[in-house]
């Protein structure tokens, strides 16, 4: 969902502009990042590193 066309009930301005505290809070909630505040790209990198580490350990242990 995007806040581009949403209008704030408190200040009657577009939420995307973030003119009041309610706008800013809702904009952050809608455009929040992935897990634990991490960006989706960083999560993908962590998963790839974990996969690579698993493959290396399997190769070294001969499983």
PyMOL Python script that loads the backbone (N, CA, C, O; Angstrom):
from pymol import cmd

cmd.read_pdbstr("""\
ATOM      1  N   UNK A   1       0.850  -1.182   0.000  1.00  0.00           N
ATOM      2  CA  UNK A   1       0.000   0.000   0.000  1.00  0.00           C
ATOM      3  C   UNK A   1       0.893   1.241   0.000  1.00  0.00           C
ATOM      4  O   UNK A   1       1.963   1.248   0.607  1.00  0.00           O
ATOM      5  N   UNK A   2       0.452   2.255  -0.667  1.00  0.00           N
ATOM      6  CA  UNK A   2       1.213   3.493  -0.749  1.00  0.00           C
ATOM      7  C   UNK A   2       0.439   4.622  -0.083  1.00  0.00           C
ATOM      8  O   UNK A   2      -0.792   4.627  -0.079  1.00  0.00           O
ATOM      9  N   UNK A   3       1.168   5.574   0.476  1.00  0.00           N
ATOM     10  CA  UNK A   3       0.514   6.711   1.114  1.00  0.00           C
ATOM     11  C   UNK A   3       0.445   7.911   0.172  1.00  0.00           C
ATOM     12  O   UNK A   3       0.144   9.026   0.600  1.00  0.00           O
ATOM     13  N   UNK A   4       0.722   7.685  -1.093  1.00  0.00           N
ATOM     14  CA  UNK A   4       0.766   8.769  -2.064  1.00  0.00           C
ATOM     15  C   UNK A   4      -0.577   9.489  -2.204  1.00  0.00           C
ATOM     16  O   UNK A   4      -0.609  10.705  -2.387  1.00  0.00           O
ATOM     17  N   UNK A   5      -1.686   8.747  -2.118  1.00  0.00           N
ATOM     18  CA  UNK A   5      -2.997   9.347  -2.315  1.00  0.00           C
ATOM     19  C   UNK A   5      -3.812   9.449  -1.031  1.00  0.00           C
ATOM     20  O   UNK A   5      -4.979   9.839  -1.072  1.00  0.00           O
ATOM     21  N   UNK A   6      -3.214   9.104   0.108  1.00  0.00           N
ATOM     22  CA  UNK A   6      -3.933   9.165   1.376  1.00  0.00           C
ATOM     23  C   UNK A   6      -3.914  10.582   1.933  1.00  0.00           C
ATOM     24  O   UNK A   6      -2.926  11.303   1.797  1.00  0.00           O
ATOM     25  N   UNK A   7      -5.019  10.969   2.561  1.00  0.00           N
ATOM     26  CA  UNK A   7      -5.131  12.282   3.179  1.00  0.00           C
ATOM     27  C   UNK A   7      -5.227  12.092   4.686  1.00  0.00           C
ATOM     28  O   UNK A   7      -6.001  11.261   5.163  1.00  0.00           O
ATOM     29  N   UNK A   8      -4.455  12.848   5.423  1.00  0.00           N
ATOM     30  CA  UNK A   8      -4.414  12.750   6.885  1.00  0.00           C
ATOM     31  C   UNK A   8      -5.715  13.295   7.483  1.00  0.00           C
ATOM     32  O   UNK A   8      -6.211  14.340   7.061  1.00  0.00           O
ATOM     33  N   UNK A   9      -6.255  12.583   8.456  1.00  0.00           N
ATOM     34  CA  UNK A   9      -7.480  13.017   9.121  1.00  0.00           C
ATOM     35  C   UNK A   9      -7.209  14.168  10.084  1.00  0.00           C
ATOM     36  O   UNK A   9      -8.124  14.919  10.425  1.00  0.00           O
ATOM     37  N   UNK A  10      -5.963  14.313  10.524  1.00  0.00           N
ATOM     38  CA  UNK A  10      -5.645  15.367  11.491  1.00  0.00           C
ATOM     39  C   UNK A  10      -5.343  16.707  10.828  1.00  0.00           C
ATOM     40  O   UNK A  10      -5.859  17.738  11.259  1.00  0.00           O
ATOM     41  N   UNK A  11      -4.512  16.703   9.783  1.00  0.00           N
ATOM     42  CA  UNK A  11      -4.114  17.979   9.184  1.00  0.00           C
ATOM     43  C   UNK A  11      -4.714  18.209   7.795  1.00  0.00           C
ATOM     44  O   UNK A  11      -4.568  19.295   7.235  1.00  0.00           O
ATOM     45  N   UNK A  12      -5.382  17.211   7.238  1.00  0.00           N
ATOM     46  CA  UNK A  12      -6.038  17.289   5.929  1.00  0.00           C
ATOM     47  C   UNK A  12      -5.076  17.539   4.773  1.00  0.00           C
ATOM     48  O   UNK A  12      -5.475  18.083   3.743  1.00  0.00           O
ATOM     49  N   UNK A  13      -3.815  17.148   4.932  1.00  0.00           N
ATOM     50  CA  UNK A  13      -2.831  17.232   3.861  1.00  0.00           C
ATOM     51  C   UNK A  13      -2.440  15.816   3.451  1.00  0.00           C
ATOM     52  O   UNK A  13      -2.704  14.868   4.192  1.00  0.00           O
ATOM     53  N   UNK A  14      -1.825  15.657   2.302  1.00  0.00           N
ATOM     54  CA  UNK A  14      -1.389  14.317   1.890  1.00  0.00           C
ATOM     55  C   UNK A  14      -0.397  13.720   2.893  1.00  0.00           C
ATOM     56  O   UNK A  14       0.512  14.403   3.365  1.00  0.00           O
ATOM     57  N   UNK A  15      -0.585  12.450   3.206  1.00  0.00           N
ATOM     58  CA  UNK A  15       0.279  11.759   4.171  1.00  0.00           C
ATOM     59  C   UNK A  15       1.720  11.732   3.690  1.00  0.00           C
ATOM     60  O   UNK A  15       2.644  11.788   4.502  1.00  0.00           O
ATOM     61  N   UNK A  16       1.924  11.648   2.395  1.00  0.00           N
ATOM     62  CA  UNK A  16       3.270  11.577   1.827  1.00  0.00           C
ATOM     63  C   UNK A  16       4.119  12.788   2.209  1.00  0.00           C
ATOM     64  O   UNK A  16       5.343  12.687   2.289  1.00  0.00           O
ATOM     65  N   UNK A  17       3.465  13.948   2.450  1.00  0.00           N
ATOM     66  CA  UNK A  17       4.201  15.157   2.813  1.00  0.00           C
ATOM     67  C   UNK A  17       4.687  15.124   4.259  1.00  0.00           C
ATOM     68  O   UNK A  17       5.685  15.769   4.583  1.00  0.00           O
ATOM     69  N   UNK A  18       4.007  14.390   5.129  1.00  0.00           N
ATOM     70  CA  UNK A  18       4.432  14.269   6.521  1.00  0.00           C
ATOM     71  C   UNK A  18       4.417  15.577   7.287  1.00  0.00           C
ATOM     72  O   UNK A  18       5.374  15.871   8.003  1.00  0.00           O
ATOM     73  N   UNK A  19       3.374  16.364   7.163  1.00  0.00           N
ATOM     74  CA  UNK A  19       3.319  17.681   7.802  1.00  0.00           C
ATOM     75  C   UNK A  19       3.077  17.626   9.305  1.00  0.00           C
ATOM     76  O   UNK A  19       3.499  18.528  10.029  1.00  0.00           O
ATOM     77  N   UNK A  20       2.404  16.585   9.784  1.00  0.00           N
ATOM     78  CA  UNK A  20       2.151  16.487  11.224  1.00  0.00           C
ATOM     79  C   UNK A  20       2.702  15.153  11.741  1.00  0.00           C
ATOM     80  O   UNK A  20       3.153  14.307  10.969  1.00  0.00           O
ATOM     81  N   UNK A  21       2.653  14.989  13.062  1.00  0.00           N
ATOM     82  CA  UNK A  21       3.198  13.768  13.668  1.00  0.00           C
ATOM     83  C   UNK A  21       2.423  12.527  13.224  1.00  0.00           C
ATOM     84  O   UNK A  21       3.011  11.459  13.053  1.00  0.00           O
ATOM     85  N   UNK A  22       1.126  12.659  13.038  1.00  0.00           N
ATOM     86  CA  UNK A  22       0.311  11.526  12.594  1.00  0.00           C
ATOM     87  C   UNK A  22       0.700  11.118  11.179  1.00  0.00           C
ATOM     88  O   UNK A  22       0.827   9.930  10.884  1.00  0.00           O
ATOM     89  N   UNK A  23       0.890  12.101  10.304  1.00  0.00           N
ATOM     90  CA  UNK A  23       1.325  11.823   8.924  1.00  0.00           C
ATOM     91  C   UNK A  23       2.665  11.098   8.924  1.00  0.00           C
ATOM     92  O   UNK A  23       2.827  10.084   8.244  1.00  0.00           O
ATOM     93  N   UNK A  24       3.615  11.611   9.676  1.00  0.00           N
ATOM     94  CA  UNK A  24       4.949  11.021   9.700  1.00  0.00           C
ATOM     95  C   UNK A  24       4.918   9.601  10.247  1.00  0.00           C
ATOM     96  O   UNK A  24       5.605   8.723   9.725  1.00  0.00           O
ATOM     97  N   UNK A  25       4.134   9.364  11.287  1.00  0.00           N
ATOM     98  CA  UNK A  25       4.049   8.018  11.872  1.00  0.00           C
ATOM     99  C   UNK A  25       3.431   7.030  10.883  1.00  0.00           C
ATOM    100  O   UNK A  25       3.917   5.909  10.734  1.00  0.00           O
ATOM    101  N   UNK A  26       2.371   7.446  10.218  1.00  0.00           N
ATOM    102  CA  UNK A  26       1.734   6.550   9.258  1.00  0.00           C
ATOM    103  C   UNK A  26       2.585   6.329   8.025  1.00  0.00           C
ATOM    104  O   UNK A  26       2.596   5.236   7.460  1.00  0.00           O
ATOM    105  N   UNK A  27       3.295   7.358   7.607  1.00  0.00           N
ATOM    106  CA  UNK A  27       4.194   7.202   6.461  1.00  0.00           C
ATOM    107  C   UNK A  27       5.294   6.201   6.786  1.00  0.00           C
ATOM    108  O   UNK A  27       5.628   5.359   5.953  1.00  0.00           O
ATOM    109  N   UNK A  28       5.859   6.281   7.985  1.00  0.00           N
ATOM    110  CA  UNK A  28       6.892   5.328   8.395  1.00  0.00           C
ATOM    111  C   UNK A  28       6.331   3.924   8.503  1.00  0.00           C
ATOM    112  O   UNK A  28       6.993   2.954   8.133  1.00  0.00           O
ATOM    113  N   UNK A  29       5.106   3.811   9.012  1.00  0.00           N
ATOM    114  CA  UNK A  29       4.484   2.490   9.151  1.00  0.00           C
ATOM    115  C   UNK A  29       4.242   1.867   7.785  1.00  0.00           C
ATOM    116  O   UNK A  29       4.480   0.674   7.598  1.00  0.00           O
ATOM    117  N   UNK A  30       3.771   2.657   6.833  1.00  0.00           N
ATOM    118  CA  UNK A  30       3.486   2.136   5.495  1.00  0.00           C
ATOM    119  C   UNK A  30       4.744   1.847   4.696  1.00  0.00           C
ATOM    120  O   UNK A  30       4.786   0.897   3.914  1.00  0.00           O
ATOM    121  N   UNK A  31       5.773   2.669   4.892  1.00  0.00           N
ATOM    122  CA  UNK A  31       7.008   2.508   4.132  1.00  0.00           C
ATOM    123  C   UNK A  31       8.117   1.928   4.996  1.00  0.00           C
ATOM    124  O   UNK A  31       9.300   2.113   4.712  1.00  0.00           O
ATOM    125  N   UNK A  32       7.729   1.232   6.041  1.00  0.00           N
ATOM    126  CA  UNK A  32       8.720   0.644   6.934  1.00  0.00           C
ATOM    127  C   UNK A  32       9.573  -0.387   6.220  1.00  0.00           C
ATOM    128  O   UNK A  32       9.228  -0.858   5.136  1.00  0.00           O
ATOM    129  N   UNK A  33      10.669  -0.723   6.828  1.00  0.00           N
ATOM    130  CA  UNK A  33      11.600  -1.671   6.241  1.00  0.00           C
ATOM    131  C   UNK A  33      11.209  -3.081   6.622  1.00  0.00           C
ATOM    132  O   UNK A  33      10.216  -3.305   7.315  1.00  0.00           O
ATOM    133  N   UNK A  34      11.989  -4.008   6.167  1.00  0.00           N
ATOM    134  CA  UNK A  34      11.737  -5.422   6.396  1.00  0.00           C
ATOM    135  C   UNK A  34      11.882  -5.809   7.854  1.00  0.00           C
ATOM    136  O   UNK A  34      11.623  -5.007   8.751  1.00  0.00           O
ATOM    137  N   UNK A  35      12.290  -7.018   8.077  1.00  0.00           N
ATOM    138  CA  UNK A  35      12.393  -7.574   9.414  1.00  0.00           C
ATOM    139  C   UNK A  35      13.359  -6.790  10.290  1.00  0.00           C
ATOM    140  O   UNK A  35      14.488  -6.516   9.884  1.00  0.00           O
ATOM    141  N   UNK A  36      12.929  -6.439  11.455  1.00  0.00           N
ATOM    142  CA  UNK A  36      13.753  -5.764  12.465  1.00  0.00           C
ATOM    143  C   UNK A  36      14.375  -4.473  11.944  1.00  0.00           C
ATOM    144  O   UNK A  36      15.459  -4.092  12.387  1.00  0.00           O
ATOM    145  N   UNK A  37      13.717  -3.803  11.026  1.00  0.00           N
ATOM    146  CA  UNK A  37      14.226  -2.546  10.506  1.00  0.00           C
ATOM    147  C   UNK A  37      15.308  -2.690   9.451  1.00  0.00           C
ATOM    148  O   UNK A  37      15.920  -1.699   9.052  1.00  0.00           O
ATOM    149  N   UNK A  38      15.552  -3.921   8.992  1.00  0.00           N
ATOM    150  CA  UNK A  38      16.556  -4.157   7.967  1.00  0.00           C
ATOM    151  C   UNK A  38      15.930  -4.009   6.587  1.00  0.00           C
ATOM    152  O   UNK A  38      14.754  -4.317   6.393  1.00  0.00           O
ATOM    153  N   UNK A  39      16.702  -3.546   5.655  1.00  0.00           N
ATOM    154  CA  UNK A  39      16.191  -3.410   4.292  1.00  0.00           C
ATOM    155  C   UNK A  39      16.059  -4.794   3.657  1.00  0.00           C
ATOM    156  O   UNK A  39      16.795  -5.709   4.027  1.00  0.00           O
ATOM    157  N   UNK A  40      15.147  -4.962   2.723  1.00  0.00           N
ATOM    158  CA  UNK A  40      14.998  -6.254   2.051  1.00  0.00           C
ATOM    159  C   UNK A  40      16.274  -6.715   1.348  1.00  0.00           C
ATOM    160  O   UNK A  40      16.551  -7.914   1.296  1.00  0.00           O
ATOM    161  N   UNK A  41      17.050  -5.782   0.811  1.00  0.00           N
ATOM    162  CA  UNK A  41      18.305  -6.161   0.157  1.00  0.00           C
ATOM    163  C   UNK A  41      19.292  -6.745   1.163  1.00  0.00           C
ATOM    164  O   UNK A  41      19.973  -7.728   0.869  1.00  0.00           O
ATOM    165  N   UNK A  42      19.370  -6.150   2.337  1.00  0.00           N
ATOM    166  CA  UNK A  42      20.276  -6.661   3.361  1.00  0.00           C
ATOM    167  C   UNK A  42      19.837  -8.038   3.845  1.00  0.00           C
ATOM    168  O   UNK A  42      20.678  -8.899   4.101  1.00  0.00           O
ATOM    169  N   UNK A  43      18.539  -8.255   3.971  1.00  0.00           N
ATOM    170  CA  UNK A  43      18.029  -9.566   4.363  1.00  0.00           C
ATOM    171  C   UNK A  43      18.386 -10.601   3.307  1.00  0.00           C
ATOM    172  O   UNK A  43      18.773 -11.719   3.648  1.00  0.00           O
ATOM    173  N   UNK A  44      18.264 -10.248   2.030  1.00  0.00           N
ATOM    174  CA  UNK A  44      18.622 -11.170   0.947  1.00  0.00           C
ATOM    175  C   UNK A  44      20.107 -11.509   0.995  1.00  0.00           C
ATOM    176  O   UNK A  44      20.482 -12.662   0.785  1.00  0.00           O
ATOM    177  N   UNK A  45      20.950 -10.529   1.268  1.00  0.00           N
ATOM    178  CA  UNK A  45      22.393 -10.774   1.357  1.00  0.00           C
ATOM    179  C   UNK A  45      22.701 -11.710   2.518  1.00  0.00           C
ATOM    180  O   UNK A  45      23.508 -12.629   2.378  1.00  0.00           O
ATOM    181  N   UNK A  46      22.069 -11.484   3.650  1.00  0.00           N
ATOM    182  CA  UNK A  46      22.286 -12.353   4.820  1.00  0.00           C
ATOM    183  C   UNK A  46      21.867 -13.788   4.500  1.00  0.00           C
ATOM    184  O   UNK A  46      22.566 -14.734   4.861  1.00  0.00           O
ATOM    185  N   UNK A  47      20.742 -13.949   3.831  1.00  0.00           N
ATOM    186  CA  UNK A  47      20.291 -15.295   3.466  1.00  0.00           C
ATOM    187  C   UNK A  47      21.251 -15.963   2.484  1.00  0.00           C
ATOM    188  O   UNK A  47      21.512 -17.161   2.592  1.00  0.00           O
ATOM    189  N   UNK A  48      21.776 -15.197   1.528  1.00  0.00           N
ATOM    190  CA  UNK A  48      22.745 -15.765   0.588  1.00  0.00           C
ATOM    191  C   UNK A  48      24.037 -16.173   1.292  1.00  0.00           C
ATOM    192  O   UNK A  48      24.611 -17.214   0.972  1.00  0.00           O
ATOM    193  N   UNK A  49      24.493 -15.379   2.229  1.00  0.00           N
ATOM    194  CA  UNK A  49      25.701 -15.725   2.990  1.00  0.00           C
ATOM    195  C   UNK A  49      25.458 -16.984   3.823  1.00  0.00           C
ATOM    196  O   UNK A  49      26.329 -17.849   3.912  1.00  0.00           O
ATOM    197  N   UNK A  50      24.291 -17.086   4.425  1.00  0.00           N
ATOM    198  CA  UNK A  50      23.962 -18.281   5.206  1.00  0.00           C
ATOM    199  C   UNK A  50      23.915 -19.516   4.306  1.00  0.00           C
ATOM    200  O   UNK A  50      24.400 -20.580   4.691  1.00  0.00           O
ATOM    201  N   UNK A  51      23.340 -19.384   3.117  1.00  0.00           N
ATOM    202  CA  UNK A  51      23.300 -20.504   2.176  1.00  0.00           C
ATOM    203  C   UNK A  51      24.711 -20.902   1.760  1.00  0.00           C
ATOM    204  O   UNK A  51      25.037 -22.089   1.727  1.00  0.00           O
ATOM    205  N   UNK A  52      25.547 -19.921   1.444  1.00  0.00           N
ATOM    206  CA  UNK A  52      26.931 -20.190   1.050  1.00  0.00           C
ATOM    207  C   UNK A  52      27.685 -20.887   2.181  1.00  0.00           C
ATOM    208  O   UNK A  52      28.412 -21.850   1.938  1.00  0.00           O
ATOM    209  N   UNK A  53      27.518 -20.410   3.408  1.00  0.00           N
ATOM    210  CA  UNK A  53      28.189 -21.025   4.553  1.00  0.00           C
ATOM    211  C   UNK A  53      27.734 -22.472   4.750  1.00  0.00           C
ATOM    212  O   UNK A  53      28.543 -23.344   5.070  1.00  0.00           O
ATOM    213  N   UNK A  54      26.446 -22.720   4.560  1.00  0.00           N
ATOM    214  CA  UNK A  54      25.926 -24.084   4.676  1.00  0.00           C
ATOM    215  C   UNK A  54      26.538 -24.985   3.623  1.00  0.00           C
ATOM    216  O   UNK A  54      26.930 -26.111   3.931  1.00  0.00           O
ATOM    217  N   UNK A  55      26.632 -24.518   2.385  1.00  0.00           N
ATOM    218  CA  UNK A  55      27.222 -25.314   1.314  1.00  0.00           C
ATOM    219  C   UNK A  55      28.706 -25.599   1.576  1.00  0.00           C
ATOM    220  O   UNK A  55      29.180 -26.705   1.315  1.00  0.00           O
ATOM    221  N   UNK A  56      29.427 -24.621   2.083  1.00  0.00           N
ATOM    222  CA  UNK A  56      30.849 -24.814   2.393  1.00  0.00           C
ATOM    223  C   UNK A  56      31.004 -25.836   3.514  1.00  0.00           C
ATOM    224  O   UNK A  56      31.862 -26.715   3.426  1.00  0.00           O
ATOM    225  N   UNK A  57      30.197 -25.741   4.559  1.00  0.00           N
ATOM    226  CA  UNK A  57      30.278 -26.698   5.660  1.00  0.00           C
ATOM    227  C   UNK A  57      29.925 -28.113   5.193  1.00  0.00           C
ATOM    228  O   UNK A  57      30.573 -29.071   5.614  1.00  0.00           O
ATOM    229  N   UNK A  58      28.920 -28.263   4.339  1.00  0.00           N
ATOM    230  CA  UNK A  58      28.576 -29.579   3.809  1.00  0.00           C
ATOM    231  C   UNK A  58      29.747 -30.143   3.007  1.00  0.00           C
ATOM    232  O   UNK A  58      30.064 -31.328   3.109  1.00  0.00           O
ATOM    233  N   UNK A  59      30.378 -29.302   2.221  1.00  0.00           N
ATOM    234  CA  UNK A  59      31.520 -29.768   1.405  1.00  0.00           C
ATOM    235  C   UNK A  59      32.685 -30.181   2.291  1.00  0.00           C
ATOM    236  O   UNK A  59      33.319 -31.205   2.039  1.00  0.00           O
ATOM    237  N   UNK A  60      32.977 -29.398   3.326  1.00  0.00           N
ATOM    238  CA  UNK A  60      34.105 -29.701   4.205  1.00  0.00           C
ATOM    239  C   UNK A  60      33.859 -30.929   5.067  1.00  0.00           C
ATOM    240  O   UNK A  60      34.785 -31.695   5.337  1.00  0.00           O
ATOM    241  N   UNK A  61      32.625 -31.122   5.499  1.00  0.00           N
ATOM    242  CA  UNK A  61      32.313 -32.261   6.363  1.00  0.00           C
ATOM    243  C   UNK A  61      31.970 -33.510   5.567  1.00  0.00           C
ATOM    244  O   UNK A  61      31.887 -34.600   6.133  1.00  0.00           O
ATOM    245  N   UNK A  62      31.772 -33.366   4.270  1.00  0.00           N
ATOM    246  CA  UNK A  62      31.485 -34.525   3.428  1.00  0.00           C
ATOM    247  C   UNK A  62      30.111 -35.121   3.669  1.00  0.00           C
ATOM    248  O   UNK A  62      29.923 -36.327   3.507  1.00  0.00           O
ATOM    249  N   UNK A  63      29.173 -34.317   4.043  1.00  0.00           N
ATOM    250  CA  UNK A  63      27.820 -34.827   4.340  1.00  0.00           C
ATOM    251  C   UNK A  63      27.029 -35.003   3.074  1.00  0.00           C
ATOM    252  O   UNK A  63      25.873 -35.422   3.122  1.00  0.00           O
TER     253      UNK A  63
END
""", "prot")
cmd.dss("prot")
cmd.show_as("cartoon", "prot")
cmd.util.cbc("prot")
cmd.orient("prot")
